[in-house]
Amino acid sequence: MAALLKLSGLIDRLSEIIGKFSGYLVLFCTLISAGNAIIRYLFNYSSNGWLEIQWYLFGFIVLMGASYTLKLNEHVRVDLVYGAVSEKTRLWIDVLGLVFFLIPGCIYLAWLAWPFFTISYVQNEISSNAGGLIRWPVKLVIVAGFVLLALQGLSELVKRIAGLMGILQVDTTYEKPLQ
């Protein structure tokens, strides 16, 4: 279990680095959006490339930031039972959800997205919009986002199992107090 917890820590650090980077991209995306709007209104000029880079960045922020959100246990829960059960039952709910839904779902979606990316890469697909960008990088983000989310799911699974074994204290609270 010690080796799995060490692997879990490495995955957590990777998710944290990428998640924090995604957070900074929100500012970058906002600056691009504001700059594009200012240029459009002041100089009556716009570029589809600037609009597309905003979409690409937004996709990166959401897909790559999802694993960090899971690591922080701040993902959306739609569960009427979770808050009313014991800590041990919450750990079991998490284990079952990770094993039967999150991890297989992410692996399947990454597997489905891989050919979508490879075809785009081989064909050097470019947006059909005038001044548009190449498409394969954003399609690679789809694959990478689901792989990273599956890895973070594996990390959370290891931590939940360690929690059930009494090796690790796991925070399963789903409502964080306001600070």
Secondary structure, 3 states (H helix, E strand, C coil): CHHHHHHHHHHHHHHHHHHHHHHHHHHHHHHHHHHHHHHHHHHCCCCHHHHHHHHHHHHHHHHHHHHHHHHCCCCCCCCCCHHHCCHHHHHHHHHHHHHHHHHHHHHHHHHHHHHHHHHHHHCCCECCCCCCCECHHHHHHHHHHHHHHHHHHHHHHHHHHHHHCCCCCCCCCCCCCCC
